[in-house]
Amino acid sequence: MKPLYVLLLSTLLVACSSNDSVDLEPAELVDIENEMDLDALWSEDVGAGTGDGFVIQALSVLNDSVFSSDANGLITALDRNNGDELWETHLEQPVSGGTGVAGNLVVVGTQAGNVIALDSATGETRWQAAVGGEVLAPPQGNGTVVVVQTLSGRVYGLNANDGAELWMHESVTPALTLRGTSTPLIWGNSVITGFSSGKVVALDINEGTAQWEQRIAIPRGRSELERVVDIDGSPLLIGDSIFSGSYQGRLVAINRNTGKGLWAKPESTYNNLAGGMGYVFVADADGKLKAYNATSGALVWENDQLARRELGAPQTFGSYVAVADYAGYVHVMNQSDGQMVARRKVDGDGVRSPMLGVGNILYVHGNSGELEALSVQ
């Protein structure tokens, strides 16, 4: 029997509520007095955005270029400092998950299960390879191996020169999952990623053999809905520790070399994590933004002003942490105390794709295809 996938995450979140009296309306935005201006350094239209499907179009950066994709297969390279177009390539198939970089390649995946590698300087197609399932997260690479994860629970290692399959690792996929996958993290000779089973696994990047695995969530409950424990966020590396969070599970710190658990906290998230100032930032499934001490796991602060606003992944830039919501607002808070200091509406159709922070600049890709480079003044 083929796995049953949830098409809309918001539908699952409402269905999982066990208290009918809970207010499921998004929290109204409270007026704030911006302590500083969140200005657009530049803004460009880079295509059709995320389209109608519940997918992301993640950005990537290589040197002074920022790369974007849209649901129709348009790949664009811009000068990340001024927004000038460097090149654009129209693929003949829709892209899902967004762009990743691998050496001098820009790599994308499709819902049809194809992986396409482009030359990062020209946009010319270098190779295309077929993998066994939808690709809903950006492929990653180290210049020698390109790693891609599919919705069907498989991770592939492909030769960066020609796309030939080097290895494949398969994980058992539950009957019901969220529509998304973890983005593999490459560190040294390891690929670290999470699965819908609630496990984090480290694989040898050259051979695909398992180095260690750690279960961070255990399915509980009588229904398949209650037992969903997907890890859809990319593992976060801070120092010697890997951090990962699951839906209806836990936030866990893991030793990057051995896979040994260091600390764990009950948590529910389907987003990437962010790190800064010795903290791990989590946007939970209820719309709360939290900061945990990376060493001890202690909760440092919590901001609930954006409850139920379908927050995307937090992202750090400068001394701030930002999060975007379903209405297209980008909210900026101090990393130190969670106080909201600035807000800007970027896209009326919302922001679903992960933002990208590079130094003091925050790159935001809206659902309708607007790409902005923001800076706090």
Secondary structure, 3 states (H helix, E strand, C coil): CCCEECCCHHHHHHHCCCCCCCCCCCCCCCCCCCCCCEEEEEEEECCCCCCCCCCCEECEEECCEEEEECCCCEEEEEECCCCCEEEEEECCCCCEEEEEEECCEEEEECCCCEEEEEECCCCCEEEEEECCCCCCCCCEECCCEEEEECCCCEEEEEECCCCCEEEEEECCCCCEECCCCCCCEEECCEEEEECCCCEEEEEECCCCCEEEEEECCCCCCCCCCCCCCCCCCCCEEECCEEEEECCCEEEEEEECCCCCEEEEEEECCCCCCEEECCEEEEECCCCCEEEEECCCCCEEEEECCCCCCCCCCCEEECCEEEEECCCCEEEEEECCCCCEEEEEECCCCCCCCCCEEECCEEEEECCCCEEEEEEEC
